[in-house]
Amino acid sequence: MARKIGSRYTAHQILGRGSAGTVWLGDGPEGAVAIKLLREDLAADQELVGRFVQERAALLGLDHPHVVGVRDLVVDGNDLALVMDLVRGTDLRTRLERERRLAPEAAVAVAADVADGLAAAHKAGIVHRDVKPENVLLDMQGPLGPGGAHPALLTDFGIARLVDTPRRALPQPPAAGNLRSAKVIGTPDYLAPEIIEGLPPRASVDVYALATVLYEMLAGFTPFGGGHPGAVLRRHVTEAVAPLPGIPDELWQLLLQCLAKAPASRLRAPELATRLREILPGLAGHPPLDIDEPDGDQAAEEAADTATGPYVSGATGSAPGAYDEALYPPVAPGGSRPRGAVPLVHGSAAPDSNRETHTSMRVPGPDELAGGAHGTARAPRAAGEPRAGSARHREAVRRRRVKLGLAAAAVVAAAGLGGWFASQHGDSGEDAKPDVRHSDAATPRPTR
Ligand SMILES: Nc1ncnc2c1ncn2[C@@H]1O[C@H](COP(=O)(O)OP(=O)(O)OP(=O)(O)O)[C@@H](O)[C@H]1O
């Protein structure tokens, strides 16, 4: 059923749905396009429409082979739509759902494309803030690259930031104690620790998210994902990345550098793109890594811990130990994380229960984050290693947790996690980095 969008475009058929709206296959004066029609409640929000219009120049100005171009912005009655280049292919999430993990060469080729796209955006002063497999489109009509990878293009620039605002999105947390009132915008698995800690997001958050996507392409799971969203956030801040058995060392070192907790330790996007392309030839013929995902039952335990733990204690005025299900949806029966259960805007429905999407939640305080330091590490197992889950294994895990908990408590008591984290950033040299504005300012500021 065709539908007119403004005076110039016609939407013909739905390509897919996201949390902010529906993407249509359409056409306009210059041929086939993809039209992202924002949800009606978003389109009816005058403040939001104003921000989109204000952003017009930035959204339309990004022209790069690895960025999905925005061609037009339509504000027409109840419709608010972004007209984009049509990418004939699929998104990376769909490919990962099908293949689980990619061979290192293909994974690195995809990541290098995305890093190129990010480099262009950062140069133009735009931070993406929501790099994840759903936002990486694979152009099946493009030429095959290293490892048989199709060209990858990053989409949804600045959309998360534009759509998610404090206006009525969330109940405000009390402005007391060490709780910060800023919100976290993004998708839990890909959120850089400094965002969780409440620092303003800069270009390095995109590099962290891209490194997470690369890890996921190689491993079949993200480094800190699994269980309750609160547990995921804590792991980003407190845990080291578990090594991937069999990964070529050069690639592993690159991943570690870009997953560094301190933003200044990460590579910038152009350097990352260069390094990835440098190591590509050495990965030719390397098979996909043969590893197993950390156990689901462990994730379930972690989720249970989190639900009764200190993370959200008192955060929204609830009783200690309780948590607000509207903000932190419960874990599905069986312990597996409900992908797509955390809406971009409070109150919106998840577009597809199999899809991971954005989250919007308050930033936990340092002492709340410290509560996560007690042994939630999820180490991947080399294929063939005995699967955890036996009674003996569970007892060992419990004992290890107690030990780790005591150790963590000692560390936190001695130094204070907040102080530790602040010092990581305090001398990080982040200020010396290019000053990349968020996509909600009116005029792009050139990088220094
Ligand atoms: N420019 C495009 N060309 C072709 N298909 C697209 C284009 N943009 C998005 N799509 C497809 O439309 C679907 C929905 O995209 P959308 O960006 O709305 O949601 P998402 O990124 O999957 O989720 P969310 O917005 O909640 O993060 C995806 O399956 C994607 O593959």
The ligand as an ORCA input file, in Angstrom:
! r2SCAN-3c Opt
* xyz 0 1
  N      18.941      3.173      4.412
  C      18.419      1.942      4.540
  N      18.343      1.121      3.454
  C      17.816     -0.120      3.580
  N      17.340     -0.624      4.735
  C      17.403      0.137      5.845
  C      17.922      1.451      5.793
  N      17.869      1.976      7.031
  C      17.323      1.026      7.832
  N      17.031     -0.077      7.115
  C      16.433     -1.308      7.637
  O      15.263     -0.975      8.361
  C      15.208     -1.680      9.604
  C      14.845     -0.755     10.731
  O      15.861      0.207     10.874
  P      15.868      1.242     12.063
  O      17.058      2.111     11.894
  O      14.552      1.906     12.168
  O      15.929      0.335     13.335
  P      17.130     -0.340     14.117
  O      18.387      0.459     13.937
  O      17.157     -1.789     13.733
  O      16.632     -0.251     15.597
  P      16.650      1.010     16.537
  O      16.279      2.223     15.749
  O      15.656      0.653     17.554
  O      18.031      1.090     17.068
  C      16.521     -2.393      9.762
  O      16.251     -3.752      9.591
  C      17.391     -1.935      8.648
  O      18.044     -3.034      8.075
*
